[in-house]
């Protein structure tokens, strides 16, 4: 069992989770605030290895779904017109898990985070603490992904329904049956659009013996340890960017200044591109990142470079602070770190998280190690 015992532990965990969020994974500020409240009230914030959970015990995943795009003035006006002024539900994941239990007439023993990210790793931990449930030291993707149809239980054809969906305005929907995983994703995103912010979902109810096959083990401990390494580097006056790259098994592939941050909120996703002009050793080079909530495709000097399913992380070039695509702005000095993701390197998994899935049929996925090795030759 791993326990968040101190404020420093809490900070390190949220930092590490956000670093692995590939530009998405939700707001680390919101995630940290939820954990802070539970921590200050003496709630237990811990996680356990799935092997310590009885094989017959029921588990599920719970997460936020929706666009991470900032609200426009038009959005804010429409919210007022709809009476969406005062939120009535603070912990939507807690409500979603309870509704899933009611729907199935079972007791959920443990929650598995769907992905890594500042919110989607922190909020399940908070919800479990509030309900006295366990959290599994793992997640269903090993990184952040924009679609629930891209997580590992899909590979094993596990049943996603029923799906309980709850938003901050008190709306509750139960999706009892779907045509397929893509339909589940589309319906969930559709419900997030009139909420004007990500909503809480609970789904993939399964027994622990089945969950063992479809999780990335140890990822929450990895977040805590990685955050600690980066924090220590900052405190010691060392380079936190290199510290993150080294401890994650990744590589700093670019540094520069953001010259364009173009995006739109489309179908419940934040979709766009970040353009970066190189500085220092990357002077006179250009880098582009395509994102759909998370970062997925990169180009170096106009040529395809590292892509999903490998992880593409953007951090402040000086502090190593993780930057989600909500936070990135023109003029920022950033660093790009890419991290191998071997677990998704099968034909079936590349199909759901590789370039072609995002409409880039002319780009073929290549492992980042192969790309970087070719650069050296």
Protein Blocks (a to p, Z undefined) as FASTA:
>chain_A
ZZdfbfklmmmmmmmmmmmnnopnpjfklmmmmmmmmmmnopacddddfklpcfkbccdd
dddeddfbdcdfklmmmmmmnopabccbfblmlmmmmmmmmmnopacfbdcdfbdcfklm
mmmmmmmmmnopacdeddfkopacfbfklcmklmnopafbdcddddfkopacddfbdfbl
klmmmmmmmmmmmnopacdddehiacfklmmmmccehklmmmmmmmmmmmmmmmnopafk
lmmmmmnopacfbdcddfbdcdddeehiacdddddddehjlgoiacddddehiafbdcee
hiacdddfbdcddddfklopacdfklpcghiacdddddddfklmcfklmmmmmmklnopa
mbccddfklmmmmmmZZ
